[in-house]
Amino acid sequence: MNYQQGKLVLITGATGHVGHAVLLRALSAGYQVRITLREPSKAALIRDSLPGRDHLQRLSFVTVCDFTQRGAFDEALQDVSYIIHIASPLQRPTYTDYNRDIIAPTVQGTSNLLHSALNHPTVQRIVITSSTSAILDINPTNNL
């Protein structure tokens, strides 16, 4: 049995560029992977993007529609050993308040994930990361 066998990794943000690369790397390394999805319909996109059947057998999905709700990650963290948190809202032209639409939900979602992790003794390590796209304000005049 190698180190990864039996270890379950939860990845948030696997539908994004950075998250998808992390997903592929974790599966290639032999981990069991559970990814969170805000929209269950995106599971088919993830499945179709995988290079082999072996990866599919070690992949599962859990829906977490709203990261900002306390307890949103409780079910997702069952039996998880490691967490890689990448998900955060990305700027959209319809967003009018950068702090309300981007920063506050990012902070609240991360806080909720960490709070839930405290209640799951199987969690051994948490990595929190993102990309500059998550904090890029495409409408900088909104902040004036």
Secondary structure as the mmCIF struct_conf table of DSSP 4:
data_model
#
loop_
_struct_conf.conf_type_id
_struct_conf.id
_struct_conf.beg_label_comp_id
_struct_conf.beg_label_asym_id
_struct_conf.beg_label_seq_id
_struct_conf.end_label_comp_id
_struct_conf.end_label_asym_id
_struct_conf.end_label_seq_id
TURN_TY1_P TURN_TY1_P1 TYR A 3 GLY A 6
STRN STRN1 LEU A 8 THR A 12
TURN_TY1_P TURN_TY1_P2 ALA A 14 THR A 15
BEND BEND1 GLY A 16 GLY A 16
HELX_RH_AL_P HELX_RH_AL_P1 HIS A 17 SER A 28
TURN_TY1_P TURN_TY1_P3 ALA A 29 GLY A 30
STRN STRN2 GLN A 32 LEU A 37
BEND BEND2 ARG A 38 GLU A 39
HELX_RH_3T_P HELX_RH_3T_P1 PRO A 40 LYS A 42
HELX_RH_AL_P HELX_RH_AL_P2 ALA A 43 SER A 49
BEND BEND3 PRO A 51 PRO A 51
HELX_RH_AL_P HELX_RH_AL_P3 ARG A 53 GLN A 57
TURN_TY1_P TURN_TY1_P4 ARG A 58 ARG A 58
STRN STRN3 LEU A 59 THR A 63
BEND BEND4 CYS A 65 CYS A 65
TURN_TY1_P TURN_TY1_P5 PHE A 67 THR A 68
BEND BEND5 GLN A 69 GLN A 69
TURN_TY1_P TURN_TY1_P6 ARG A 70 ASP A 79
BEND BEND6 SER A 81 SER A 81
STRN STRN4 TYR A 82 HIS A 85
TURN_TY1_P TURN_TY1_P7 PRO A 93 THR A 94
HELX_RH_AL_P HELX_RH_AL_P4 TYR A 98 TYR A 98
HELX_RH_PI_P HELX_RH_PI_P1 ASN A 99 ILE A 103
HELX_RH_AL_P HELX_RH_AL_P5 ALA A 104 LEU A 118
TURN_TY1_P TURN_TY1_P8 ASN A 119 ASN A 119
TURN_TY1_P TURN_TY1_P9 PRO A 121 THR A 122
STRN STRN5 ARG A 125 ILE A 128
HELX_RH_3T_P HELX_RH_3T_P2 THR A 132 ALA A 134
TURN_TY1_P TURN_TY1_P10 ILE A 135 ILE A 135
BEND BEND7 ILE A 138 ILE A 138
HELX_RH_3T_P HELX_RH_3T_P3 PRO A 140 ASN A 143
#
